[in-house]
Amino acid sequence: MSHPDESATMARLRQFLDTDPRDVACERAMELLHVYVELKVAGQDPEEHYPGIAVHLRACGPCSDEYKGLLAAVTERWP
């Protein structure tokens, strides 16, 4: 009999191991993250211009957190 969490664990492992060939990896994503954010703030679709970064942000938690933080810093109003 399998452990109840086995299927969820296997799904996470499979997601981790299955890399999308369009994924640009952390270094390239970080190099262009400010441009990606600027496009988003300007009302454009950054995923259209940089699909490899979009793929990477969906797959990489730390880079996604950086994106969200930078986007929040740029869009929040300061007193």
Backbone as XML, in Angstrom:
<?xml version="1.0"?>
<chain id="A" units="angstrom">
  <residue number="1" name="MET">
    <atom name="N" x="0.843" y="-1.178" z="0.000"/>
    <atom name="CA" x="0.000" y="0.000" z="0.000"/>
    <atom name="C" x="0.893" y="1.247" z="0.000"/>
  </residue>
  <residue number="2" name="SER">
    <atom name="N" x="0.508" y="2.237" z="-0.772"/>
    <atom name="CA" x="1.319" y="3.451" z="-0.864"/>
    <atom name="C" x="0.928" y="4.448" z="0.214"/>
  </residue>
  <residue number="3" name="HIS">
    <atom name="N" x="1.858" y="5.297" z="0.525"/>
    <atom name="CA" x="1.654" y="6.361" z="1.508"/>
    <atom name="C" x="0.722" y="7.411" z="0.894"/>
  </residue>
  <residue number="4" name="PRO">
    <atom name="N" x="-0.204" y="8.009" z="1.678"/>
    <atom name="CA" x="-1.165" y="8.975" z="1.125"/>
    <atom name="C" x="-0.518" y="10.184" z="0.444"/>
  </residue>
  <residue number="5" name="ASP">
    <atom name="N" x="0.647" y="10.600" z="0.906"/>
    <atom name="CA" x="1.300" y="11.774" z="0.324"/>
    <atom name="C" x="2.190" y="11.424" z="-0.868"/>
  </residue>
  <residue number="6" name="GLU">
    <atom name="N" x="2.267" y="10.137" z="-1.200"/>
    <atom name="CA" x="3.182" y="9.708" z="-2.248"/>
    <atom name="C" x="2.854" y="10.334" z="-3.598"/>
  </residue>
  <residue number="7" name="SER">
    <atom name="N" x="1.585" y="10.402" z="-3.967"/>
    <atom name="CA" x="1.245" y="10.949" z="-5.278"/>
    <atom name="C" x="1.573" y="12.438" z="-5.356"/>
  </residue>
  <residue number="8" name="ALA">
    <atom name="N" x="1.333" y="13.185" z="-4.301"/>
    <atom name="CA" x="1.667" y="14.612" z="-4.285"/>
    <atom name="C" x="3.176" y="14.799" z="-4.339"/>
  </residue>
  <residue number="9" name="THR">
    <atom name="N" x="3.891" y="13.975" z="-3.607"/>
    <atom name="CA" x="5.350" y="14.053" z="-3.611"/>
    <atom name="C" x="5.896" y="13.720" z="-4.993"/>
  </residue>
  <residue number="10" name="MET">
    <atom name="N" x="5.371" y="12.692" z="-5.600"/>
    <atom name="CA" x="5.820" y="12.306" z="-6.938"/>
    <atom name="C" x="5.493" y="13.396" z="-7.956"/>
  </residue>
  <residue number="11" name="ALA">
    <atom name="N" x="4.348" y="14.025" z="-7.817"/>
    <atom name="CA" x="3.977" y="15.106" z="-8.735"/>
    <atom name="C" x="4.943" y="16.276" z="-8.606"/>
  </residue>
  <residue number="12" name="ARG">
    <atom name="N" x="5.305" y="16.629" z="-7.370"/>
    <atom name="CA" x="6.268" y="17.719" z="-7.160"/>
    <atom name="C" x="7.636" y="17.347" z="-7.718"/>
  </residue>
  <residue number="13" name="LEU">
    <atom name="N" x="8.037" y="16.106" z="-7.505"/>
    <atom name="CA" x="9.319" y="15.643" z="-8.023"/>
    <atom name="C" x="9.313" y="15.666" z="-9.548"/>
  </residue>
  <residue number="14" name="ARG">
    <atom name="N" x="8.239" y="15.205" z="-10.153"/>
    <atom name="CA" x="8.130" y="15.203" z="-11.607"/>
    <atom name="C" x="8.191" y="16.631" z="-12.154"/>
  </residue>
  <residue number="15" name="GLN">
    <atom name="N" x="7.494" y="17.558" z="-11.487"/>
    <atom name="CA" x="7.508" y="18.954" z="-11.912"/>
    <atom name="C" x="8.920" y="19.528" z="-11.815"/>
  </residue>
  <residue number="16" name="PHE">
    <atom name="N" x="9.624" y="19.176" z="-10.751"/>
    <atom name="CA" x="10.991" y="19.653" z="-10.561"/>
    <atom name="C" x="11.924" y="19.118" z="-11.644"/>
  </residue>
  <residue number="17" name="LEU">
    <atom name="N" x="11.761" y="17.861" z="-11.993"/>
    <atom name="CA" x="12.655" y="17.219" z="-12.949"/>
    <atom name="C" x="12.323" y="17.533" z="-14.404"/>
  </residue>
  <residue number="18" name="ASP">
    <atom name="N" x="11.062" y="17.820" z="-14.684"/>
    <atom name="CA" x="10.649" y="18.141" z="-16.050"/>
    <atom name="C" x="10.951" y="19.607" z="-16.339"/>
  </residue>
  <residue number="19" name="THR">
    <atom name="N" x="12.001" y="19.838" z="-17.073"/>
    <atom name="CA" x="12.349" y="21.216" z="-17.400"/>
    <atom name="C" x="11.820" y="21.568" z="-18.782"/>
  </residue>
  <residue number="20" name="ASP">
    <atom name="N" x="11.324" y="22.765" z="-18.889"/>
    <atom name="CA" x="10.825" y="23.278" z="-20.156"/>
    <atom name="C" x="12.028" y="23.812" z="-20.936"/>
  </residue>
  <residue number="21" name="PRO">
    <atom name="N" x="12.203" y="23.425" z="-22.168"/>
    <atom name="CA" x="13.362" y="23.896" z="-22.928"/>
    <atom name="C" x="13.389" y="25.415" z="-23.125"/>
  </residue>
  <residue number="22" name="ARG">
    <atom name="N" x="12.256" y="26.072" z="-22.927"/>
    <atom name="CA" x="12.216" y="27.534" z="-23.057"/>
    <atom name="C" x="12.715" y="28.237" z="-21.800"/>
  </residue>
  <residue number="23" name="ASP">
    <atom name="N" x="12.856" y="27.503" z="-20.699"/>
    <atom name="CA" x="13.288" y="28.089" z="-19.421"/>
    <atom name="C" x="14.689" y="28.676" z="-19.570"/>
  </residue>
  <residue number="24" name="VAL">
    <atom name="N" x="14.821" y="29.968" z="-19.225"/>
    <atom name="CA" x="16.101" y="30.662" z="-19.414"/>
    <atom name="C" x="17.053" y="30.502" z="-18.236"/>
  </residue>
  <residue number="25" name="ALA">
    <atom name="N" x="16.616" y="29.908" z="-17.153"/>
    <atom name="CA" x="17.404" y="29.693" z="-15.932"/>
    <atom name="C" x="17.529" y="30.983" z="-15.122"/>
  </residue>
  <residue number="26" name="CYS">
    <atom name="N" x="17.978" y="30.818" z="-13.902"/>
    <atom name="CA" x="18.000" y="31.918" z="-12.930"/>
    <atom name="C" x="18.852" y="33.106" z="-13.374"/>
  </residue>
  <residue number="27" name="GLU">
    <atom name="N" x="20.055" y="32.838" z="-13.828"/>
    <atom name="CA" x="20.971" y="33.939" z="-14.150"/>
    <atom name="C" x="20.390" y="34.872" z="-15.209"/>
  </residue>
  <residue number="28" name="ARG">
    <atom name="N" x="19.896" y="34.312" z="-16.279"/>
    <atom name="CA" x="19.330" y="35.135" z="-17.366"/>
    <atom name="C" x="18.048" y="35.820" z="-16.911"/>
  </residue>
  <residue number="29" name="ALA">
    <atom name="N" x="17.223" y="35.123" z="-16.144"/>
    <atom name="CA" x="15.987" y="35.730" z="-15.643"/>
    <atom name="C" x="16.301" y="36.944" z="-14.776"/>
  </residue>
  <residue number="30" name="MET">
    <atom name="N" x="17.299" y="36.826" z="-13.919"/>
    <atom name="CA" x="17.656" y="37.947" z="-13.043"/>
    <atom name="C" x="18.253" y="39.113" z="-13.832"/>
  </residue>
  <residue number="31" name="GLU">
    <atom name="N" x="18.977" y="38.807" z="-14.903"/>
    <atom name="CA" x="19.550" y="39.869" z="-15.737"/>
    <atom name="C" x="18.469" y="40.744" z="-16.365"/>
  </residue>
  <residue number="32" name="LEU">
    <atom name="N" x="17.342" y="40.137" z="-16.712"/>
    <atom name="CA" x="16.290" y="40.856" z="-17.429"/>
    <atom name="C" x="15.045" y="41.120" z="-16.595"/>
  </residue>
  <residue number="33" name="LEU">
    <atom name="N" x="15.090" y="40.791" z="-15.328"/>
    <atom name="CA" x="13.895" y="40.921" z="-14.497"/>
    <atom name="C" x="13.382" y="42.355" z="-14.451"/>
  </residue>
  <residue number="34" name="HIS">
    <atom name="N" x="14.273" y="43.332" z="-14.387"/>
    <atom name="CA" x="13.827" y="44.726" z="-14.331"/>
    <atom name="C" x="13.091" y="45.128" z="-15.614"/>
  </residue>
  <residue number="35" name="VAL">
    <atom name="N" x="13.524" y="44.615" z="-16.752"/>
    <atom name="CA" x="12.853" y="44.901" z="-18.022"/>
    <atom name="C" x="11.479" y="44.243" z="-18.031"/>
  </residue>
  <residue number="36" name="TYR">
    <atom name="N" x="11.408" y="43.020" z="-17.537"/>
    <atom name="CA" x="10.153" y="42.277" z="-17.456"/>
    <atom name="C" x="9.149" y="43.045" z="-16.598"/>
  </residue>
  <residue number="37" name="VAL">
    <atom name="N" x="9.607" y="43.555" z="-15.466"/>
    <atom name="CA" x="8.746" y="44.325" z="-14.564"/>
    <atom name="C" x="8.323" y="45.634" z="-15.227"/>
  </residue>
  <residue number="38" name="GLU">
    <atom name="N" x="9.240" y="46.313" z="-15.894"/>
    <atom name="CA" x="8.904" y="47.572" z="-16.568"/>
    <atom name="C" x="7.812" y="47.364" z="-17.611"/>
  </residue>
  <residue number="39" name="LEU">
    <atom name="N" x="7.877" y="46.281" z="-18.359"/>
    <atom name="CA" x="6.834" y="45.977" z="-19.338"/>
    <atom name="C" x="5.490" y="45.765" z="-18.651"/>
  </residue>
  <residue number="40" name="LYS">
    <atom name="N" x="5.505" y="45.017" z="-17.559"/>
    <atom name="CA" x="4.272" y="44.748" z="-16.811"/>
    <atom name="C" x="3.662" y="46.053" z="-16.304"/>
  </residue>
  <residue number="41" name="VAL">
    <atom name="N" x="4.476" y="46.915" z="-15.725"/>
    <atom name="CA" x="4.008" y="48.192" z="-15.180"/>
    <atom name="C" x="3.476" y="49.092" z="-16.298"/>
  </residue>
  <residue number="42" name="ALA">
    <atom name="N" x="4.060" y="48.992" z="-17.484"/>
    <atom name="CA" x="3.630" y="49.803" z="-18.623"/>
    <atom name="C" x="2.358" y="49.268" z="-19.277"/>
  </residue>
  <residue number="43" name="GLY">
    <atom name="N" x="1.819" y="48.178" z="-18.734"/>
    <atom name="CA" x="0.582" y="47.618" z="-19.266"/>
    <atom name="C" x="0.781" y="46.678" z="-20.439"/>
  </residue>
  <residue number="44" name="GLN">
    <atom name="N" x="2.012" y="46.330" z="-20.717"/>
    <atom name="CA" x="2.293" y="45.385" z="-21.790"/>
    <atom name="C" x="2.355" y="43.969" z="-21.225"/>
  </residue>
  <residue number="45" name="ASP">
    <atom name="N" x="2.390" y="43.001" z="-22.111"/>
    <atom name="CA" x="2.473" y="41.602" z="-21.697"/>
    <atom name="C" x="3.929" y="41.146" z="-21.764"/>
  </residue>
  <residue number="46" name="PRO">
    <atom name="N" x="4.613" y="41.110" z="-20.620"/>
    <atom name="CA" x="6.027" y="40.722" z="-20.652"/>
    <atom name="C" x="6.236" y="39.289" z="-21.124"/>
  </residue>
  <residue number="47" name="GLU">
    <atom name="N" x="5.242" y="38.441" z="-20.916"/>
    <atom name="CA" x="5.362" y="37.046" z="-21.344"/>
    <atom name="C" x="5.462" y="36.947" z="-22.867"/>
  </residue>
  <residue number="48" name="GLU">
    <atom name="N" x="4.809" y="37.865" z="-23.557"/>
    <atom name="CA" x="4.871" y="37.888" z="-25.021"/>
    <atom name="C" x="6.284" y="38.229" z="-25.498"/>
  </residue>
  <residue number="49" name="HIS">
    <atom name="N" x="6.933" y="39.142" z="-24.800"/>
    <atom name="CA" x="8.277" y="39.570" z="-25.175"/>
    <atom name="C" x="9.365" y="38.621" z="-24.663"/>
  </residue>
  <residue number="50" name="TYR">
    <atom name="N" x="9.137" y="38.042" z="-23.499"/>
    <atom name="CA" x="10.135" y="37.179" z="-22.848"/>
    <atom name="C" x="9.490" y="35.878" z="-22.352"/>
  </residue>
  <residue number="51" name="PRO">
    <atom name="N" x="9.081" y="35.007" z="-23.274"/>
    <atom name="CA" x="8.416" y="33.772" z="-22.847"/>
    <atom name="C" x="9.300" y="32.871" z="-21.989"/>
  </residue>
  <residue number="52" name="GLY">
    <atom name="N" x="10.597" y="32.897" z="-22.220"/>
    <atom name="CA" x="11.509" y="32.071" z="-21.421"/>
    <atom name="C" x="11.566" y="32.499" z="-19.971"/>
  </residue>
  <residue number="53" name="ILE">
    <atom name="N" x="11.441" y="33.799" z="-19.736"/>
    <atom name="CA" x="11.417" y="34.289" z="-18.357"/>
    <atom name="C" x="10.101" y="33.903" z="-17.702"/>
  </residue>
  <residue number="54" name="ALA">
    <atom name="N" x="9.005" y="34.015" z="-18.440"/>
    <atom name="CA" x="7.703" y="33.628" z="-17.894"/>
    <atom name="C" x="7.705" y="32.156" z="-17.480"/>
  </residue>
  <residue number="55" name="VAL">
    <atom name="N" x="8.254" y="31.314" z="-18.328"/>
    <atom name="CA" x="8.356" y="29.882" z="-18.017"/>
    <atom name="C" x="9.190" y="29.693" z="-16.757"/>
  </residue>
  <residue number="56" name="HIS">
    <atom name="N" x="10.301" y="30.399" z="-16.683"/>
    <atom name="CA" x="11.180" y="30.256" z="-15.528"/>
    <atom name="C" x="10.501" y="30.727" z="-14.244"/>
  </residue>
  <residue number="57" name="LEU">
    <atom name="N" x="9.797" y="31.837" z="-14.294"/>
    <atom name="CA" x="9.144" y="32.354" z="-13.086"/>
    <atom name="C" x="8.068" y="31.402" z="-12.575"/>
  </residue>
  <residue number="58" name="ARG">
    <atom name="N" x="7.430" y="30.672" z="-13.476"/>
    <atom name="CA" x="6.431" y="29.683" z="-13.038"/>
    <atom name="C" x="7.096" y="28.478" z="-12.373"/>
  </residue>
  <residue number="59" name="ALA">
    <atom name="N" x="8.332" y="28.193" z="-12.754"/>
    <atom name="CA" x="9.016" y="26.994" z="-12.257"/>
    <atom name="C" x="9.925" y="27.247" z="-11.064"/>
  </residue>
  <residue number="60" name="CYS">
    <atom name="N" x="10.375" y="28.482" z="-10.880"/>
    <atom name="CA" x="11.392" y="28.771" z="-9.863"/>
    <atom name="C" x="10.824" y="29.682" z="-8.780"/>
  </residue>
  <residue number="61" name="GLY">
    <atom name="N" x="10.612" y="29.129" z="-7.616"/>
    <atom name="CA" x="10.062" y="29.892" z="-6.500"/>
    <atom name="C" x="10.892" y="31.098" z="-6.106"/>
  </residue>
  <residue number="62" name="PRO">
    <atom name="N" x="12.205" y="30.958" z="-5.920"/>
    <atom name="CA" x="13.014" y="32.114" z="-5.530"/>
    <atom name="C" x="12.987" y="33.252" z="-6.562"/>
  </residue>
  <residue number="63" name="CYS">
    <atom name="N" x="13.059" y="32.924" z="-7.834"/>
    <atom name="CA" x="13.008" y="33.973" z="-8.855"/>
    <atom name="C" x="11.618" y="34.599" z="-8.923"/>
  </residue>
  <residue number="64" name="SER">
    <atom name="N" x="10.600" y="33.782" z="-8.747"/>
    <atom name="CA" x="9.235" y="34.304" z="-8.712"/>
    <atom name="C" x="9.053" y="35.271" z="-7.550"/>
  </residue>
  <residue number="65" name="ASP">
    <atom name="N" x="9.629" y="34.935" z="-6.408"/>
    <atom name="CA" x="9.569" y="35.834" z="-5.248"/>
    <atom name="C" x="10.278" y="37.151" z="-5.540"/>
  </residue>
  <residue number="66" name="GLU">
    <atom name="N" x="11.418" y="37.086" z="-6.216"/>
    <atom name="CA" x="12.146" y="38.303" z="-6.599"/>
    <atom name="C" x="11.289" y="39.167" z="-7.521"/>
  </residue>
  <residue number="67" name="TYR">
    <atom name="N" x="10.642" y="38.530" z="-8.479"/>
    <atom name="CA" x="9.764" y="39.246" z="-9.409"/>
    <atom name="C" x="8.628" y="39.935" z="-8.654"/>
  </residue>
  <residue number="68" name="LYS">
    <atom name="N" x="7.963" y="39.200" z="-7.795"/>
    <atom name="CA" x="6.850" y="39.772" z="-7.026"/>
    <atom name="C" x="7.321" y="40.924" z="-6.146"/>
  </residue>
  <residue number="69" name="GLY">
    <atom name="N" x="8.482" y="40.773" z="-5.541"/>
    <atom name="CA" x="9.021" y="41.830" z="-4.690"/>
    <atom name="C" x="9.371" y="43.078" z="-5.474"/>
  </residue>
  <residue number="70" name="LEU">
    <atom name="N" x="10.008" y="42.903" z="-6.622"/>
    <atom name="CA" x="10.369" y="44.045" z="-7.456"/>
    <atom name="C" x="9.118" y="44.727" z="-8.000"/>
  </residue>
  <residue number="71" name="LEU">
    <atom name="N" x="8.155" y="43.943" z="-8.423"/>
    <atom name="CA" x="6.901" y="44.505" z="-8.923"/>
    <atom name="C" x="6.190" y="45.296" z="-7.829"/>
  </residue>
  <residue number="72" name="ALA">
    <atom name="N" x="6.160" y="44.754" z="-6.627"/>
    <atom name="CA" x="5.529" y="45.455" z="-5.502"/>
    <atom name="C" x="6.275" y="46.748" z="-5.186"/>
  </residue>
  <residue number="73" name="ALA">
    <atom name="N" x="7.589" y="46.704" z="-5.210"/>
    <atom name="CA" x="8.385" y="47.898" z="-4.906"/>
    <atom name="C" x="8.146" y="49.000" z="-5.932"/>
  </residue>
  <residue number="74" name="VAL">
    <atom name="N" x="7.966" y="48.622" z="-7.171"/>
    <atom name="CA" x="7.773" y="49.602" z="-8.235"/>
    <atom name="C" x="6.348" y="50.158" z="-8.245"/>
  </residue>
  <residue number="75" name="THR">
    <atom name="N" x="5.379" y="49.340" z="-7.882"/>
    <atom name="CA" x="3.984" y="49.767" z="-8.010"/>
    <atom name="C" x="3.386" y="50.342" z="-6.735"/>
  </residue>
  <residue number="76" name="GLU">
    <atom name="N" x="4.013" y="50.119" z="-5.594"/>
    <atom name="CA" x="3.458" y="50.667" z="-4.350"/>
    <atom name="C" x="3.680" y="52.167" z="-4.299"/>
  </residue>
  <residue number="77" name="ARG">
    <atom name="N" x="2.712" y="52.846" z="-3.744"/>
    <atom name="CA" x="2.826" y="54.299" z="-3.589"/>
    <atom name="C" x="3.521" y="54.596" z="-2.271"/>
  </residue>
  <residue number="78" name="TRP">
    <atom name="N" x="4.462" y="55.501" z="-2.330"/>
    <atom name="CA" x="5.217" y="55.883" z="-1.143"/>
    <atom name="C" x="4.649" y="57.182" z="-0.589"/>
  </residue>
  <residue number="79" name="PRO">
    <atom name="N" x="4.646" y="57.321" z="0.734"/>
    <atom name="CA" x="4.082" y="58.556" z="1.320"/>
    <atom name="C" x="4.893" y="59.791" z="0.978"/>
  </residue>
</chain>
